């Protein structure tokens, strides 16, 4: 083994000397052709370092050229990202569109936005929830005004919904769990729907967060809906907005944010603090979680005979990293 390692070290040194002299490998040579694992890994690291140095030198050269040209320098190249390479969606909403305005005036949330109803939310869980799911529901109830937690005892959702409607609830929120971890959320708007099913991930409760602020107060928070641009995203955004009362209490300085990025909806709950006339600080209060829309169903929850407006297809033919739906 000692002799083999010694020979291997000597061959790596030889190849390094050859590469420095410029006569190492032909242009068509690939590192994957090297059979020895240690030698292949060493050569890969060296090539990676050379590429990094070349990239850095090119960057410095361009910077010097821009400095020398001054105002006549060409504009900087915009880096390619998934967001700016996104395929244009035909259903992108124009806020000034008359058709969109008509739909907003006649959809299921029009009564809320016309200030005819006030939100009242019932939060429940799947059967026999574990401690983490229960704590998650309780923290959601402290964050959403007029929210009540009810623990199901084998009661079907089809029997829960009529009771919610008779008691004046406008939303039914069901938190599902798998292996003691919250993994799903069913949001049903009452009395006429729609019903959205989300996958829940990256749940962080308040005790698990570093540098969090004090527990939220009973003030009505402000709501920020960011980047819901398509017709489907517009519907989901209006559904989230209708969870909270109309008039936020600015005295509480609390903000609930739903940020859509690449069809993942990131939720954060903050309190902002005015340090002076120009600077503002924020404290995250929690909880935080991420949602991914799985389906949107017309009407209230009906798993057998419900009519679906949209269903997430994992293996659709036109799927692309640059195509988003919200």
C-alpha positions as CSV (number, residue, x, y, z in Angstrom):
1,X,0.0,0.0,0.0
2,X,2.9,2.3,0.9
3,X,4.5,1.7,-2.5
4,X,1.2,2.3,-4.4
5,X,0.6,5.6,-2.6
6,X,4.2,6.6,-3.4
7,X,3.8,5.8,-7.1
8,X,0.4,7.6,-7.2
9,X,2.0,10.7,-5.6
10,X,4.8,10.6,-8.2
11,X,2.4,10.3,-11.2
12,X,0.3,13.3,-9.9
13,X,3.5,15.4,-9.6
14,X,4.5,14.4,-13.1
15,X,1.1,15.3,-14.6
16,X,1.3,18.7,-12.7
17,X,4.7,19.4,-14.2
18,X,3.4,18.4,-17.6
19,X,0.3,20.7,-17.3
20,X,2.6,23.6,-16.2
21,X,4.8,23.1,-19.3
22,X,1.6,23.2,-21.5
23,X,1.8,19.6,-22.9
24,X,-0.4,17.8,-20.5
25,X,-3.5,16.4,-22.4
26,X,-5.0,16.7,-25.9
27,X,-7.9,19.2,-26.3
28,X,-10.5,16.4,-26.5
29,X,-9.3,14.8,-23.2
30,X,-11.9,14.5,-20.3
31,X,-11.0,14.2,-16.7
32,X,-13.6,11.3,-16.4
33,X,-11.3,9.2,-18.5
34,X,-8.8,8.9,-15.7
35,X,-9.4,5.6,-14.0
36,X,-7.7,6.2,-10.7
37,X,-10.2,7.9,-8.3
38,X,-7.6,9.9,-6.3
39,X,-5.7,11.1,-9.4
40,X,-9.0,12.0,-11.1
41,X,-10.2,14.0,-8.0
42,X,-6.9,15.8,-7.8
43,X,-7.0,16.7,-11.5
44,X,-10.6,17.9,-11.2
45,X,-9.8,20.2,-8.3
46,X,-6.8,21.7,-10.3
47,X,-8.9,22.3,-13.4
48,X,-11.6,23.9,-11.3
49,X,-9.0,26.3,-9.7
50,X,-7.7,27.2,-13.1
51,X,-11.2,28.1,-14.4
52,X,-11.8,30.2,-11.3
53,X,-8.5,32.1,-11.9
54,X,-9.4,32.7,-15.6
55,X,-12.8,34.0,-14.7
56,X,-11.3,36.4,-12.1
57,X,-8.7,37.7,-14.5
58,X,-11.4,38.3,-17.2
59,X,-13.6,40.1,-14.6
60,X,-10.6,42.4,-13.6
61,X,-9.9,43.1,-17.3
62,X,-13.4,44.1,-18.0
63,X,-13.5,46.4,-14.9
64,X,-10.3,48.2,-16.1
65,X,-11.8,48.6,-19.6
66,X,-15.0,50.1,-18.2
67,X,-13.0,52.5,-16.0
68,X,-10.8,53.6,-19.0
69,X,-13.9,54.2,-21.2
70,X,-15.8,56.1,-18.5
71,X,-19.2,57.3,-19.8
72,X,-18.7,55.6,-23.1
73,X,-18.5,52.1,-21.5
74,X,-21.2,49.7,-22.7
75,X,-24.0,48.8,-20.3
76,X,-23.4,46.0,-17.8
77,X,-24.6,42.6,-18.8
78,X,-27.7,41.5,-16.9
79,X,-27.0,38.1,-15.3
80,X,-29.4,35.2,-16.3
81,X,-31.6,34.1,-13.6
82,X,-34.7,31.7,-13.5
83,X,-36.9,34.8,-12.8
84,X,-35.8,36.9,-15.7
85,X,-35.7,33.9,-18.1
86,X,-39.3,33.0,-17.1
87,X,-41.6,32.0,-20.0
88,X,-44.4,34.5,-20.4
89,X,-47.7,33.3,-19.2
90,X,-50.8,34.3,-21.2
91,X,-52.9,34.5,-18.0
92,X,-50.8,37.3,-16.5
93,X,-53.1,39.8,-14.9
94,X,-53.2,43.5,-15.9
95,X,-54.7,45.4,-12.9
96,X,-56.4,47.9,-15.3
97,X,-58.2,45.1,-17.3
98,X,-62.0,45.5,-17.3
99,X,-62.5,41.7,-17.4
100,X,-60.4,41.2,-14.3
101,X,-62.3,44.0,-12.5
102,X,-65.6,42.4,-13.4
103,X,-64.4,39.0,-12.2
104,X,-63.3,40.5,-8.9
105,X,-66.6,42.2,-8.4
106,X,-68.5,38.9,-8.9
107,X,-66.3,36.2,-7.4
108,X,-66.6,34.4,-4.0
109,X,-64.5,37.0,-2.2
110,X,-66.4,40.1,-3.5
111,X,-68.5,40.2,-0.3
112,X,-65.3,40.5,1.8
113,X,-63.7,43.2,-0.4
114,X,-67.0,45.1,-0.5
115,X,-66.9,45.1,3.3
116,X,-70.1,43.1,3.7
117,X,-68.5,40.3,5.8
118,X,-65.8,40.1,8.4
119,X,-63.4,37.1,8.4
120,X,-63.9,34.4,11.0
121,X,-61.5,31.4,10.8
122,X,-61.8,27.8,12.2
123,X,-58.5,26.0,12.4
124,X,-58.5,22.2,12.8
125,X,-56.2,19.3,12.3
126,X,-56.2,15.7,11.0
127,X,-57.3,13.0,13.4
128,X,-55.1,12.6,16.5
129,X,-52.6,15.3,15.9
130,X,-49.2,15.3,17.6
131,X,-47.6,18.0,19.7
132,X,-45.8,19.9,17.0
133,X,-49.0,20.2,14.8
134,X,-51.0,21.3,17.8
135,X,-48.5,24.1,18.6
136,X,-48.4,25.1,15.0
137,X,-52.2,25.5,15.0
138,X,-52.1,27.5,18.2
139,X,-49.5,29.9,16.9
140,X,-51.5,30.4,13.7
141,X,-54.5,31.3,15.8
142,X,-52.5,34.0,17.6
143,X,-51.5,35.4,14.3
144,X,-54.8,35.5,12.5
145,X,-57.5,37.6,14.2
146,X,-60.8,36.0,15.0
147,X,-59.4,32.5,14.6
148,X,-60.5,29.5,16.7
149,X,-58.8,26.1,17.1
150,X,-61.0,23.1,17.1
151,X,-59.6,19.5,17.6
152,X,-61.4,16.9,15.4
153,X,-62.3,13.6,17.0
154,X,-62.9,11.5,13.9
155,X,-65.4,13.9,12.5
156,X,-65.5,14.0,8.6
157,X,-64.9,17.4,7.0
158,X,-68.3,17.2,5.1
159,X,-70.0,17.2,8.5
160,X,-67.7,20.0,9.9
161,X,-68.4,22.4,7.0
162,X,-72.2,22.8,7.5
163,X,-71.6,23.5,11.2
164,X,-69.0,26.1,10.3
165,X,-71.5,27.8,7.9
166,X,-74.3,27.8,10.5
167,X,-71.9,29.5,13.1
168,X,-70.8,32.3,10.8
169,X,-67.3,31.1,9.9
170,X,-65.9,32.3,6.6
171,X,-62.9,29.9,6.5
172,X,-62.0,26.4,7.4
173,X,-58.3,25.7,7.7
174,X,-57.2,22.0,8.1
175,X,-53.5,21.2,9.0
176,X,-52.5,17.7,8.0
177,X,-49.4,15.9,9.3
178,X,-47.2,13.0,8.4
179,X,-44.7,11.4,10.8
180,X,-45.6,14.0,13.5
181,X,-44.7,16.9,11.1
182,X,-47.2,19.3,9.5
183,X,-47.1,18.6,5.7
184,X,-50.4,19.8,4.3
185,X,-52.9,22.6,4.5
186,X,-56.5,22.7,3.2
187,X,-58.0,26.2,3.0
188,X,-61.7,26.2,2.3
189,X,-63.6,29.5,1.8
190,X,-67.1,29.4,3.2
191,X,-70.0,29.1,2.2
192,X,-69.4,28.8,-1.6
193,X,-65.7,27.9,-1.9
194,X,-63.2,27.7,-3.5
195,X,-60.9,25.2,-1.7
196,X,-57.2,25.2,-2.1
197,X,-54.8,22.3,-1.1
198,X,-51.2,23.2,-0.3
199,X,-48.1,21.2,0.6
200,X,-46.5,22.6,3.7
201,X,-42.7,22.5,4.3
202,X,-39.9,24.2,6.2
203,X,-42.1,24.9,9.3
204,X,-40.3,26.8,12.0
205,X,-42.2,27.4,15.3
206,X,-41.4,30.4,17.5
207,X,-39.1,28.6,19.9
208,X,-37.0,27.2,17.0
209,X,-36.2,30.7,15.7
210,X,-33.2,32.7,16.6
211,X,-33.4,36.4,17.5
212,X,-37.2,36.5,17.3
213,X,-39.2,39.3,18.8
214,X,-41.8,39.0,21.6
215,X,-45.0,37.2,20.9
216,X,-47.5,39.0,18.6
217,X,-50.1,41.2,20.1
218,X,-53.9,41.2,19.4
219,X,-53.6,44.1,16.9
220,X,-54.8,43.4,13.3
221,X,-51.7,43.0,11.1
222,X,-51.0,44.5,7.7
223,X,-51.0,42.1,4.8
224,X,-48.4,42.1,1.9
225,X,-49.1,40.0,-1.2
226,X,-46.0,39.9,-3.4
227,X,-45.6,38.6,-7.0
228,X,-49.1,36.9,-7.6
229,X,-49.2,37.9,-11.2
230,X,-51.3,35.3,-13.1
231,X,-55.1,34.6,-12.9
232,X,-54.5,31.6,-10.7
233,X,-52.1,33.6,-8.5
234,X,-54.6,36.4,-8.3
235,X,-57.2,34.0,-7.0
236,X,-54.8,32.6,-4.4
237,X,-53.7,36.1,-3.3
238,X,-57.3,37.2,-2.8
239,X,-57.9,34.0,-0.8
240,X,-55.0,34.9,1.6
241,X,-56.1,38.5,1.8
242,X,-59.6,37.5,2.9
243,X,-58.2,35.7,6.0
244,X,-57.5,39.0,7.7
245,X,-59.8,41.9,8.7
246,X,-60.1,44.9,6.4
247,X,-58.6,47.7,8.5
248,X,-55.1,47.0,9.9
249,X,-54.2,48.5,13.2
250,X,-50.9,50.4,12.5
251,X,-50.3,50.8,16.2
252,X,-49.3,47.1,16.5
253,X,-46.7,47.5,13.6
254,X,-47.2,43.9,12.6
255,X,-47.0,42.6,9.0
256,X,-48.0,39.2,7.5
257,X,-46.2,38.6,4.2
258,X,-47.1,36.1,1.5
259,X,-44.2,36.2,-1.1
260,X,-44.5,34.0,-4.2
261,X,-41.3,33.0,-5.9
262,X,-41.1,30.2,-8.5
263,X,-44.6,28.9,-7.3
264,X,-43.4,28.6,-3.7
265,X,-45.3,30.8,-1.3
266,X,-43.1,31.9,1.6
267,X,-44.9,33.2,4.7
268,X,-43.3,35.5,7.3
269,X,-44.7,37.4,10.2
270,X,-42.8,40.6,11.3
271,X,-42.9,43.6,13.6
272,X,-41.3,46.7,12.3
273,X,-39.6,49.3,14.5
274,X,-38.8,52.9,13.6
275,X,-35.2,53.6,14.7
276,X,-35.2,57.1,13.4
277,X,-36.6,59.2,10.5
278,X,-34.7,57.2,7.9
279,X,-34.0,53.7,9.3
280,X,-36.5,51.0,10.0
281,X,-35.7,47.6,11.7
282,X,-37.8,44.4,11.6
283,X,-38.2,41.6,14.0
284,X,-39.5,38.2,12.9
285,X,-42.2,37.0,15.3
286,X,-43.0,33.6,13.7
287,X,-44.1,31.0,12.8
288,X,-42.6,30.7,9.3
289,X,-43.5,28.2,6.7
290,X,-43.5,27.5,2.9
291,X,-46.5,26.6,0.8
292,X,-46.8,24.9,-2.6
293,X,-50.2,24.8,-4.3
294,X,-51.3,21.3,-5.2
295,X,-54.9,22.0,-6.4
296,X,-57.7,24.5,-6.5
297,X,-61.2,23.2,-6.3
298,X,-64.5,24.9,-7.0
299,X,-67.0,25.0,-4.1
300,X,-66.3,23.6,-0.7
301,X,-64.2,20.5,0.1
302,X,-65.4,17.4,-1.9
303,X,-62.7,14.8,-2.6
304,X,-64.9,12.5,-4.6
305,X,-67.2,14.7,-6.8
306,X,-65.5,18.1,-6.6
307,X,-64.7,20.1,-9.8
308,X,-61.1,21.2,-10.0
309,X,-60.1,24.5,-11.5
310,X,-56.4,23.6,-11.4
311,X,-54.3,20.6,-10.4
312,X,-50.5,20.4,-10.2
313,X,-49.2,17.8,-12.6
314,X,-45.8,16.5,-11.8
315,X,-45.0,15.0,-15.2
316,X,-46.8,17.3,-17.6
317,X,-45.3,17.4,-21.1
318,X,-44.6,21.2,-21.2
319,X,-43.0,21.3,-17.8
320,X,-40.0,23.5,-17.5
321,X,-37.8,25.1,-14.9
322,X,-38.8,28.4,-16.4
323,X,-42.5,28.0,-16.4
324,X,-44.5,29.0,-13.3
325,X,-48.3,29.2,-12.7
326,X,-48.8,31.7,-9.9
